């Protein structure tokens, strides 16, 4: 099972454009982010990056993976909010009264 933080890191890379900028945004080291992206490729069993001399960029597989990762992260946020709202409704007491006429 792929850990959700790998998708968060992938989206950060896509948004920032470089590993170093994404690592800075995520408050992790660039080598740690690089290892995470390699682990994500290993988990997916496909290459999602094109690697040049000193540049990492998303390939077509990577662009599609980012699209799915964004949707997954939105669904995660929505699920958490809906569960919290549901729990809050179970514990909310409503009190009503009528004022005398």
C-alpha positions, 0 to 999 in steps of 0.5 A: 500500500502506498503511503499518502505522504508520497502523493503529497510529496509528488504534488509538491514536486509538480507544483514547485518544479524542482526537488530542492524547492519541493523539499524546502516547501515540505521542510525535508531534505532534498536527498530524503525527497529524492529517496521518497520519489524513488520509493514511489516509482518502486511502489507503482512499478513504473517510471514517473520521472525523466532523469537528466544530468542534474534535472528531474522532470515528470514524464507522461506517466508522472503527469497522470500520477500527479492528476490522480494524486491531487484527486486522492488528496482532495478525497482524503480531505473531504473524507476527514471533514465529513467524518468529523461533521458526522461525529459532531452531529452525533454529539450535538444537542439541540434545545428548542422552546416556545416563548409564551404568547 
